[in-house]
Amino acid sequence: MSTAPDSIDPIDPDALSAEERYFNRELSWLSFNERVLAEASRSGYPLLERLRFLSISGHNLDEFMMIRVAGLAGQVRSEISEMSLDGRTPKQQLSAITRKYRELEERQQTILTQLRPLLAEQGIHIKGEERLDTAAEEWLRQYFLDHIMPVITPQALDPAHPFPFVANLGIGALFNLTREEDGSQLVEMVLIPGALPRFVRIPESVTGQEAIYIATERLVVRYATLLFPGFQITGDGVFRVLRDSDIEIEEEAEDLVRYFRSAIQRRRRGQVIMLEIDESFDAQAEELLREKLGLQQAFITKTIGMLGIAGLDEVVKEDRPDLKFTPYTPRYPERVMEHDGDVFAAIHEKDMVIHHPYESFEVVVDFLRQAANDPNVISIKQALYRAGQQSPVINALCAAAENGKSVTAVVELKARFDEEQNLKWAGELERSGVQVIYGFIDWKTHAKVSLVVRQEEGGYRTYCHFGTGNYHPVTTRSYTDLSYFTADPALARDASRLFNFITGYVEPEKLEEVSISPLNLRDKLLADIDAEIAFARAGKPATIWWKLNQITEKTVIDKLYEASQAGVQVVIVCRGICCLRPGVPGLSDNITVKSIIGRFLEHSRIYAFGNGETLPSGKAKVSIASADVMDRNLYRRVEAMVPISNDTVHDQVLEQVLLANLLDTERSWLLDGETGEYHRVKSDDGVEGDGFNCHEYFMTNPSLSGRGDALKEDRVPNLSLRKGAA
């Protein structure tokens, strides 16, 4: 549907400027984080969950500064004038980002100010100095002497001492001191080691069942007199530093492992991109930091409130189930249980799709565990992008190699912020006898594929797992993703070609079903859009439904504009960045974009095309993918898009997962194509809480569970495309 008023005359799309055709990528990302932050203000959420969203917004902003803003600042320093999709120079983007960033930062502090008294009513006190009685004060003082003072190191700032290195995300305090003996002046810096907790919680035995949290840096300031005997403290201030954390790959890097080990060290010493100081920071000390940290191109921000909002995740861990979402236990797939837990027997019977986190990721781990211990399994090939710190997937692959299987693991060293962990896993896999491949130097391997070859009666049979998310046991509890298990021979052959492409740089002569970027995935999307355009021009139903995380790539956006102008109805559920402007008269009248933000992080990618019929339809083309529609996914990553031809799986993905996302009103935001702002979608009667919540729907109903009988037997409420739902 169009989001533009009918009274506005259509415009000539070719006459539009870049800014009128596209949204800025960075500002769109900040808008996404604004929606995340808005969840912290939802009165219907439990208090600690609201605090969790506030912390997540802080983590997001930190990463945005360390990667995106750092990259733009680097372009400005290098006098690079390359325009963004919407026609802005790096300098213009930085200017716009600065304004929006400060708005978000101020909003974070406002929300924390609102949450603190609400939490205090429940006995949880953040920055709880006002709650300290004599006993609590004495406990804190002793804690400081025993646990903090031995770890921290005061460092004088004068010509005789080199300026200390402040690590990325490092927090410190500066003190202006006057020597009591002779009145001489001294400036001291105390850095807070990363090994220390961000918050100290006073035991309930001291506080009487209340949870009182004091930030470690505030303790250092509070008990500074114990650090500096013989001095009078005339001023103090707390600061925080963020550094450029991106790792650039040099084409001549001959040994990726050695290169990344040194690059990780360099990242810790990257260019300072932001200095955050508290509101009472001494002006002279601020000038000193500016000079010593080299802040010509850095953001300087004064915070009225708490530095490093991300650190609140430590408070969220408080053991108060009454202040959190009701725990949810994922279901184990019914079809696998019907086969007494034999994953291969279940797949042999029929393809199946698993919907995480509503259905357990444990079935993916069991797929590999059983392969590791099955005497009939010959080989395993596995792509690993992120696997987490405690990985049963790694353990299964090691066990398989130790049991004599031929095991190949593609470990992506370039997975941002997981480089160090992936280096560790690569070493462990190699020690167990796994053949470890690091893929391409220029491209990241982001495809989620596992391939198991098993000897069965009549010859070898290949079982595949294609996913939209990582093989990460922690994120699978909170990210919505799809796992597709199949023994289809054509998909197996394509999966084998994909691995050969990664491990041996052998570009496949042909692909039967699977589309791979950077080879043909973008062209496949464009061809399917063209097919819908042809249907529309022939007077047939023409519909596109997509669910993805980001859409920024120009040629695909332009093709969607062309589809809209031809009469194709396009509905996109895009969680994060969206550079496409929906609902612009004459350009994108028939395009709607919505974003879902809620208890779970929407992460699955689904691409559906009506194929000449009105969606949802059994004739529709439906694919799942590891790729979003971004330049990096289509040109600089190895990705896989897998068509779903099995009727049961097809209907489950289209008529359950995708349709439920389109119908959602409770956690959805609609994008205004003119302003770029998002507005909450209202339920049919306009009352929040009375609409459709796709997360609640999937938690309540055994919609997939690895079998289609639930749908046929009407054990799941039937979803239908209601008027006005999309």
Salt bridges, closest charged atoms under 4 A:
GLU19 OE2 - ARG88 NH2 3.94
GLU26 OE2 - ARG25 NE 3.95
GLU26 OE2 - ARG68 NH2 2.59
GLU34 OE1 - LYS100 NZ 3.18
GLU39 OE2 - ARG42 NE 3.15
GLU39 OE2 - ARG680 NH2 3.51
GLU49 OE1 - ARG52 NE 2.84
ASP62 OD2 - ARG240 NH2 2.34
ASP86 OD2 - ARG88 NE 2.71
GLU103 OE1 - LYS100 NZ 3.75
GLU130 OE2 - ARG116 NH2 3.69
GLU137 OE1 - ARG222 NH2 2.68
ASP158 OD1 - HIS161 ND1 2.67
ASP182 OD1 - ARG179 NE 3.80
GLU204 OE2 - ARG201 NH2 3.08
GLU210 OE2 - HIS125 NE2 3.30
GLU210 OE2 - ARG131 NH2 2.71
GLU217 OE2 - ARG198 NH2 2.58
ASP246 OD1 - ARG416 NH2 3.26
ASP255 OD2 - ARG258 NH2 3.84
GLU276 OE1 - ARG240 NH1 2.89
ASP278 OD2 - ARG218 NH1 3.47
GLU286 OE2 - ARG290 NH2 3.07
GLU286 OE1 - LYS302 NZ 3.81
ASP313 OD2 - HIS59 NE2 2.99
GLU318 OE2 - ARG201 NH2 2.85
ASP322 OD2 - ARG320 NH2 2.92
GLU334 OE1 - ARG707 NH1 3.24
GLU334 OE1 - ARG715 NH2 3.80
GLU338 OE2 - ARG707 NH1 2.35
GLU349 OE1 - HIS339 NE2 2.57
GLU362 OE2 - ARG369 NH1 2.60
ASP366 OD1 - ARG369 NH1 3.38
ASP374 OD2 - ARG454 NE 2.64
GLU412 OE2 - LYS414 NZ 3.05
ASP418 OD2 - ARG386 NH1 2.82
GLU419 OE1 - ARG267 NH2 2.88
GLU420 OE1 - ARG268 NH2 2.84
GLU456 OE1 - HIS348 NE2 3.86
GLU456 OE2 - ARG454 NH1 2.96
ASP481 OD1 - HIS603 ND1 2.90
ASP494 OD1 - ARG497 NH1 2.69
GLU512 OE2 - ARG493 NE 2.67
GLU512 OE2 - ARG497 NH1 2.96
ASP523 OD1 - ARG522 NH2 3.06
ASP528 OD1 - LYS524 NZ 3.43
ASP528 OD1 - LYS621 NZ 3.33
ASP530 OD1 - LYS559 NZ 2.95
ASP558 OD1 - ARG21 NH2 2.96
ASP558 OD2 - LYS554 NZ 2.87
GLU562 OE1 - LYS559 NZ 3.20
GLU602 OE1 - LYS547 NZ 2.96
GLU602 OE2 - HIS695 NE2 2.71
ASP628 OD2 - ARG605 NH2 3.16
GLU639 OE1 - HIS446 ND1 2.87
ASP651 OD1 - HIS650 ND1 3.23
GLU688 OE2 - ARG42 NH1 2.50
ASP709 OD2 - ARG707 NH2 2.78
GLU713 OE1 - ARG715 NE 3.14
